[in-house]
Amino acid sequence: MTNPGLSRNRLAQAPYAYFEAVDRKDLDASLAFFTEGATFTVQSAHTTYTGKAEIAGMFRGFFADFATIVHSPRSVVVDEVAQKVSSEQICPHIANDGTPVTLTTCNFFEFAADGRFERVIIWIDGESPLVGE
């Protein structure tokens, strides 16, 4: 379903703003990007979190496991007609014990009419750190 109300610029900026909130480990700001019934799928781990409560649990576990979280987008592709965005990131995170964990991820965002994420799908090139609480 298309949503002509979201501009190309708004769609393109959404992943950057979202990753800034995640990198700050700001749970409320991160969750604000999702609709109540959103799904968040880590395709490479065969895991789906459904609804804000499950997504919040995933974020709490992720935030608790890492001293530093960084998402450095290398590319963002916008499909304005379909109201979808994909992005590729290099993620040089630092675990609480000081171990560097660098992953490459690709995120695929589908937007609701209000501009929040209705569906997010992620591929991660290694073991998923998104395992929940």
N, C-alpha and C positions, 0 to 999 in steps of 0.2 A: 504494500500500500504506500503510495507516495504522499508526501506532505510538502506542498509547495511553499509553506510558510517559513521553513528554515532555509536561510540563505547559505550559499556556498561558504562564505566566510565563517558563519556561526558553526557550521558543520566541521570545518577545518580546524577551528580553534578548540573545539570540545575535547579532543584527546589531550592536548597540551594542558588545559585547565584541570582535567581529571587527573593526569599524572602528577601535576604539581600538588594536588590535595593528597594523593596516595603517598608521594615522596615525603610530605610533611608528617605522615602518619596521622592525619586528621580524619578520624572515623566519620564524624558528622558531615564534613565537607565531601568526603568520598562517597558516602551514601546518598547525598543530595543529587548526585548525577543519575540515580536509578529510580525507575517507577516502582510502585509498591509490589507489583507482580513480576518484576524483571527476572530474567534468567541470566546466569553467569556460568558459562561452560568452559572448562579447561579441557579442550578436545584431546590434547596429547596425554592427559591423565584419565580420560573417560569419567570426568566428574562434572556434575552440574549442581549449582546452588540456585534454588528457586525462592524468590521473594526477598525482601530487604532483610528479614531476620537471619536467613541462612547466609546471605551475602555479608552481613555484618559479622557473623561468626567467622567466616573465611578471612575477612580483613583483620579481625582481632588476633587470630592466630598468626597471620602473616606479619603484622606489626610487632607482635611480641617476640618473634623469632629473629628479627634483624635490627641491628643498631643503626644501620644506614640503608635506606632504600632509594635507588636512583633509576629513573626511566629516561633514557636519552633517545628520543625519536629520531630515526634516520630518514624516514619518509612517511608521508601521510597522503593517502589517495582518497578523494572525495567523489562520490557518485551522487550528485545533487538530485537527479531525477528519482533515484531509488531511496534517497535520504539515508545513505549508508556511508560509513567511513572505515577505511582500514589503515593500520599503522604498523610500522616495524620499529622495534626499540632494541637498543643495547642496554642491559640492566646490570651494572656493576654494583650489586648489593654487598653489604658487609654483615655477616652473621654476628650474633651477640658475642661469640668467642673470638672475634677478630678475623675469622676465615672469610676471604673474598669468595663470592659466589656470582660469577658473571654469566648471564644468560642472554640469549637473543629470543625475543618474543614477537609474535604478530597478533594484533588485536583486530577484531572485526566488530564494529559498533552498528546497531540498528536503533533508530531513534523513534520515540513516541511523538505524537503531535505536539506535546508541550516542550519538546527539545531534550527530554531526559532519555537515558538509555532504557530500551525495552528488552534488548538482547545483546549480550557481549559474548563473543567466542574468542578463545585464546589458544594459540599453539606456542609451546615452550620447547626450546631445543635441548632441554635436560630435565632432571627431576623437578617436578612442580613444587614450589615453595607455598602454593596456595592450598593448604590442606585443612584449614579451619582450626577451631579451638581443640 
